[in-house]
Amino acid sequence: MAIPTTSPRLLVLLVNGVIHTMDPARPRASAVAVERASGRVVAVGDDAEIRALGGSLAETVDLRGNTVLPGFIDAHAHLLCLARARLEVDLGAARSEDAAAARVGQAASRAAPSAWIIGQHWDKNRWTPSRFPSRASIDAAAPGHPVALWSYDGHSLWVSSEALRRAGVTRETPEPVGGSIQRDADGEPTGMLFEYGATSLVESAAGPPDEATDLAGLRTVLADVRARGITGVHDIHTLEHDRSFRLMQRLRDSGELSPRILFYVRKQRLPEVVTLGLQAGFGDDSLRFGGIKVFADGALTSQTAALFDPYEGETANRGLLTTSADETEALAIAAADGDIGVAIHAIGDRAVHAALDGIEGALAARAVASARDQPGHTRHPARYRIEHVQLARPDDLARMARLGVVASVQPYHAMADRDKADRYWGQRARLAYAYRAMRDAGIHLALGSDVPVDTFDPLRILHAAVTRRDDLAPDRAAWHPEQTLTVAEAIHAYTVGAAYAGGQEAHQGSISPGKLADFVILTEDPFTIPAERLPGMEIAATIVGGAVVHGTLD
């Protein structure tokens, strides 16, 4: 190990640990030196090497044999959505439309007259009978109230007659671009809205909570995220009301923003971003701009993910391509010209194919732009990524690898969705959530949660990735176990891979000299314990920039 020769600095020396650096230059170590002022790693080595850096300006901390990993980076989360979901009516436990409506009625009994009732997490696939609900049941449960209830996947909205009235949605309302209004035989809206083009009509009418409520909710959410060893989050903003970035700036300015945030804005903001000249990577180590989010299709749970072939038993339904291939290409090219990253939500195989068509055009445009650059100009690594990639044809996986497109995936979704995938995709499900096939094809993988849709606990998500089992259903057989990742591969995707997806691999993702000192300290070693014990591991501390933000090192 080369000993730094710069002038003495105030160092923190973490010794006597089991350190998995995720850096191939030195994969294992027992000690690491961190500079307090910069919050970055100075050196990695064995105890003797790191102690040799000490002196009167160094503090030594005994790790007591605990395991140190780079901090987890959640590559796909919706933090403000999670904060708001905790204030809303939770319908996840409802097993029928009537049961869900009854919970809405209870909330209405406590609410002010005519106040909005907002709820989330209902899933008609768990109901008996399994069918989309109508406005009639919630009209009866909460008369006079505008009610808006988000589905489990956040891609469909169940609303009351009063909500439709306030949003101005009637039988005369034309079918929205990028969405669908379900109608009965007489052409009247049933109360079901699908995808952003339709759901935004009611979301706009409802309006957001007050800003103080959102800020308080974010503070609580960030504390919970830190407690799970997460030191970085790619916050993929999808809300109709753009407030998240301003709130994140307030938290940063007051020194409360931890973990680090890489922020993506909705595609509708691209013209403003281009006009302002914002590029991927703009910001500081606490809060950076990543790029834009594009929805190419819907979701499996709502049967709106765009497929080449129809859903099982629904010969007329191939889902919704909410952004056309041509529009995707135009957006990706405009973003490429401005050095702006693009994260494309694509769940169905038709949407993945269309997204890759757009990215391929964008990469060609980027090559032309690079050829025009002045000598010495360095373009930021604004990455192209597809979010979810739940069903993709093998030739498109090969194309993803060839184009260098990141697959930003959420392994717990495979466990939550397995029955729905078998039901609606049939034999195609063998190609679904194909993480082993992706990695073997040479695709860059980044792991995340998609919270609040599912858990944001990295240990549960790692368990799902390496076992294809749900820790809450341990007796159930693994689902397509041929698609498992190894522990090393999954952790790599949750650290190095996620940093790469955001163009931040020079600063995050591994425990390497010069990188940010973002660590998670575990009381057990995930590389040596049985995979079944991964969800139960204890997080002793979370460290961001060399500072303990959760737990203790005592």
N, C-alpha and C positions, 0 to 999 in steps of 0.2 A: 504493500500500500504506500502510495506517495504521501508524505506528510506535508500539509500546507505550510508554506513559508512566509505567509503574510504576517502582519503585526499581530500581537496578542489581541484576542477578542474574548468577550464573555461567552463561554461555551457551556452547553449542557451535555454531559456525557451519559448516555444510557448504556449500561453494561449488564453482563450476565443475563442475556436474553437469548431467545431462539428467533432469529430475524430472517424472514423470507423476503428478500428485497424485490423480487420480480425483475431484477436487473441481471441479464445473462452474463455481464462482466464479473459479477460476484453474487451468485444466487443466495448464498447463505452467509451469515455473519452472527456475531454475538453482541456487537456493540455498534453504536452510532453516535456521532458528534453533531450537535445542532448549534448554529449560531443564533443567539437570542435576538439580536437586532434585526436580522433579515428573515428569521424564521425558516432558514434553509439548511439542508444537510451539508455539513463540511466534509465529513469522512465517514466511511463504513469499514469495519474490520473486526478483528478479534479484541478481547478485552485489553490485552497488553498494548496493542497498537493505538487504541482509542485513549487509554489512560495516559499514554505518552504525550498526548496533545494537551493535557491538563496543566494545572498550575494555579496560581492564586486567583485567576479570573475564570476558573471553571467550576461548575457544580456537577457532582456525580450522583446519578440515580441508579439504584440497584433494581433491575427488572425482575429479579427473583425467579429466573427461569421461565417467565411468561413468554408467550409468542407475540411477535410484532409483525404486522403486515402493513403494506401501504393502505391508507384509508380507502374505504370503499367509495366509488363514484357511481351514483345512480344516474344512468345515462338517459332515463326518461321518466320524468315525474311532473306532477301538476300540484304544486305546493299550496297555492291559494285555493284551488278546488278542494284540497283536503281540509284546509281550515274551514271552508264554508260547509263542507259535508258534515262536519262534526256538529254543526248547529241545526242541521236539517232533520227531517223525519227519516229515520233509517228503516227501509222496507226490506232489508236483506233477509230477515227471518220469515217474511210472509210466504205462505205456501198456496195462496189462492188470491184471485182478484178481490174477493170479498174481505179476506183478512187484511190485505193492503189498504183497502178503502176504510176499514174499521180503524186502523191506526191513523189514517188521515183525519177521520172524524174526531178521534181523541185530541189530536193537535188543534183542530179547529175549535174545540170546546174551550181551549186555553187561550186562543188567539183573540185579538181585537176584531170587532165586526168588520167584514169585508177585507181583512188583511190577507196578504199573499201567504199561501202554505206551500213551502218548497220541500221536496223530499228526493230521495235517491236510493239506488241499489236494488230496485225491484227487478226480478228476473222471471219472465213468464215461462221460461224453460223448466223452472222448478215448481210450477203451479199445476194443480189439478182442477179443471182441465187446462192444458197448456195452449194458451191463445193470447193474442194481444188484447188488452183491456179497452174499455170505452169510457167516455166522459160520464155516462149515466150513473155509474157506481159512485164516483166521487162527487157528482152533483148532489146525490142523495145524502152522502156522508158529511159534506161540508157545504150546505146550501148558501149561496151568496158569496162564497169565497173564490177568488182566483187560485187555482191549484196547479202546480207544475211539478211533475215527478219524473226525475231522470232514471233511466234504466241502468242496470248494473254496468253496462259498457259505456254509458254516456252518449250513445248514438241515437237514442230515441227518447221522446218526451211524451208523457201521458198527462193530458191537461183537461181541466174542467171547462164547462160552457162559458163561465165568467172569464176565465183566462183567455179563451178564444175571442170573446167579445172585446176585452181590453186590448188585445193584440190586433183587432180588426180583421180576424180570419173568418171568412164566411164561405158559402158555397161558390161565390163569385171570385174568390181569391184564386189567381192563376197558380199553376204548379210552379214552385220556386226553383230557380237554378240551384243545383247542388243539394237538393232535398226533396222530400215527398210529404204530401198531406194525405193521410188515409181518409177515404170518403165511403159513405154507405151507398146502397143502391140508388138512393135519391140524390146523391151528390153532396150530401151534408157531411162536414168534417166529423169524424168519429171521436176525436180527442187524441189521436195518435199522430205525432209528427216525427219524421225520420230525417236525420242528418242536418248539418248546420244551416243549409239554406232554408229549412222549415223551422227548426227549433229556435233559431235566432229571432224569429218574429215574436215569440212569446218571451224569450230571454230579455229582449230589449224592453218589452213592456213591463216586465217584473222589476228590472233595475237591480243594482247590486246592494248588499248591506252597506251601512255607513262605514266610512273609512276607518274609524277607530276600532270597530268590530273586526274588520279585516286585519288590521295591524296586530291587534291582540291575538287573533287566531294564528297569524303567521309566527309570532314569537313562540307560541306553544308548540306548533308544528316543528319549527327549527330545533327546539330543545329535544323533541322526541326523535328527530332524525339524527342528531348528534349522539344520542344514547344508543343508537344502533351501529355505531362505528362508521357512519357516513361522513366523509369530509368534503365531498363535492356532489353537486346536483346539476343536471341539465334540466332546467325548468322550461318545459315546452308549453308556452302560453297559448291557450285555446279559448279563453273566456271572451264573451261578447264585449264586456266592459274592461278596457285596458287600464288596469290600475297596478298590477303586480310589480312592474318595473319601478314605478315611483315608490312603492312601499319598500322594495328591496333597497333602493337608494337611501331611504330614510334610515333603515336598519344599518346599512353600511356606515352612514355618517355618524351614527351614535355608537358605533363599535359593536353592534349586536348581530351582524350578519355572519353567521357561521352555521353550516358549512359554506364553502365557496359556491357561487352560483354562475352557471353559464346559461344565458337567457336566449330563448328563441321566441320570436313574435309571429303572429298570424300572417298568412300570405297577403292579406289585405293591406298590410303596412309596408309592403315592399317598395311602392313608389316613394313614400316618405323617407324610408331608409336610404334609398339610392340618392334622392335629392340632397339629403344631409351628408352623404358621403361616408356613412358608417360602414365599417368593414368588420368581418369576423375577427374576434380577438380584441376589439376595442374595449377598454376599461382597465381595471386593475386586478390584482390577485384575488380580491374578494368578489367582484362582480364584473362579468364580461358579457359582451354581446356575441352570440353564436351565429345567428342567422334567422331564416324564416321557416315556419312550419306550413306544410301543404297537406291537405287531406285528399288522397286519391280515391278513397272509398269509405265504406262504413265498417261494420263489425259483424263477427260471427253471431253473437248473441241476438242481435236484432235482425239477422239474416239480410244485412245490407252490404256485407263484404262483396266486392265485385269478382265474379267467377267466370271462367270460360264456359263451363258447363253448369246447368241449373242445380239448385239445391235439391237434395234428395226429397222426392215426393212433392216438389214444387216446380213443375215443368216450365212455368212462365217466369220464374224468379232466378235471375242471375246476379242479383244485388245491384248496387248503385255505384257507378263510376262518377264520383262527385266532382272530380276535376279531370277534364278530358286529357288525353295524351298530348294533344297540341298545346293546350293551356299549360300543362305541366312543363313541357319543353320550353315554352316562352318564359315562364317564371324562372326556370332553372338557368336559362341563358342570361336573362336580365340579372339574376343574382350572381352568376359567374363573372359577368363583366364588372360587377362591383365588388368582387372578392367577398361575397356573402355566402355563408354556408346554407345548405338546403337539407331539411329533414322532412321526408315524405312519408306520411302515414299510408301504408299499403298492407292490407291483411289478406285479401283474396289473390289468387294467382293472376287474374286478369289485371288487377290494380298493380301488382308487382311488375308485370310485363310493361304496362303503360309507364310506370315510374322510371323504369330502366330506359325506355325509349327517350323520355325527357332528359334524363341524366346524360345519356350518350350524346345527345345534341349539345347539351351544355358543356360537356368536356371538350368537344370539338371547338366550340366558341371560345372556351378558356385558352385552348392551345393557340388560337389565332390572336387573342388578346395578349398572351405572353410574348408572342413574336413581335408585337408592336411596342413592348415596354422599352423604356430607356435603359441603357446599360447601368447596372448597379441596382436596379429596382428589384426588390424581393417581394413576391406575393405571399400573403399569409395562407397557411394551409387550411382553406375553407373547405371542409369536408362535405361530401355528398353521402347521405345516409338514408336508408329506408327503415322506418320504424315498424316493428312487429314482425313483418315477413312470416306470417303464420302459415301460409300455403303458397308454395312456389314450385313451378316446374323445374326439373333438373337442369334443363338448358338455360333457364334464367339464373339459377344459382351459379352456373359456370360463367354466365355473362357478368354477374355481380363481381365475381372474383377478377375477371379480366379488366373490368372498369375501375377496380379499386373502391367499390361502394361498400360502406360499412353496413352491417346488419345490426341494428339496435333492437335487441330482443329481450323478452321478459319471461324467463323460464317458469315462473309460477303460473302464468297464464295457461301453459300446457296442462297443468294439473287441474285448474279451475274449469277449463274448457273441454276436457277430454270427452265427456259424454256428449256434449253439443257437437263436437267435431265428428264423432262417430255417427251421430244422428243425422246431421245436415250435409256432411261431406262424404259419408260412406267410405268406400275403398280409398278415396283420395286422402283420408286421414293418415294413411301410412307415410305420406309426404309432408305432413303438417309439423310445425314446430321442430324442423329438422336441423337441430344445432350441430350434431355430429357431421351430417352431410355438408353443412355450411363450412364448418372448420376444415374438413377434409378437402373441400373445393378450394381452400385458400382465402376465404372471405374473412375480413376483419370483424370480430364479434365484440359487441359492447353490451353488457348486461344492465338491466334496470328493473323498475317495478311497475310503472304506469299507475302509481298511486294517485287517486284514491280508488281505482278500480280493484286492485288487489293489494296484498301486504307489501310494505316497503322494508321488511326485515331482511337484510342481505343473507343472514344465515339460513333462513327458510328458503330463500330464493336459490342459494347455492345448493342446498339439499335437493331441491326440485331439479336443478340442472344435472346433478351427478347421479341421481337415482331414478328420475322420472316417476317419483312418488310424492304424494301429499303427506306431510308430517302429521296432519290432522286425521288422516285415514291410513295408519301404518299397516293395516292388515290387507289393504287392497294391492293387487298385483301392479307392478310397474307397467306404465303405458308406453309402448314402443321403446323398450329399453335400448334398442340398437342406436338410438339418438342421444344417449347420455354423453356428457363431457366428463373428463377427469377432474379431480379437485384442482389440480394445477391449471388446467385450461379454463375452468370456470372462474377461479380467482384472477387469472390473467385478464379475462374479459371484463371483470368487475373493477379492475384497476388500470392496467396499461391500456387495455382495449377501449375502455370508456374515455380515458384521457385522449387517446388517438382520435376517437370519434368527434371530439370537440376541438381538435387541433391544438391540444394543450400538452402533448406528450413531452415537450421540452421542459415542462414545469411540474407535472403531476404524474401519478401512476406507478412510480417505483421509488424505492428508497435508494437514491443515487446522489453522489456529490453534486451540489448545485441546484437540486430540485427542492421544492417546498417540503418542509418537514411535517407531512400529514400522515399520521399513523393510526392504526387501531391495535390495541393491546388486548390479547385474549388469554384466558387462563389455561386453555388447552391448544394443542397444535392441530389445525384442521387437516394437515397433511398426514397425520399418523393415527388419528382416532377413526373408529368406524363411521361411515357416512351417515348412519342413522342418528348419530349423536351431534351432527352439525347444528341442528336448530336449537339445541340446548346449551351450546357453549356460552360462557359468561364473558361479556365485554368488560374488562377491568378499567379501560380508559380510552378516550378518543382524543387525539392530539391534532390540532390544526396550527400550522406555522410554529411548531415547537411549544405551543401553549395547550395545557390540558383544558378541554372544553366540556368534558364529561368524565365522571369517575375520578380516580386518584392514582397517583404513583407511589403513595406512601406504603 
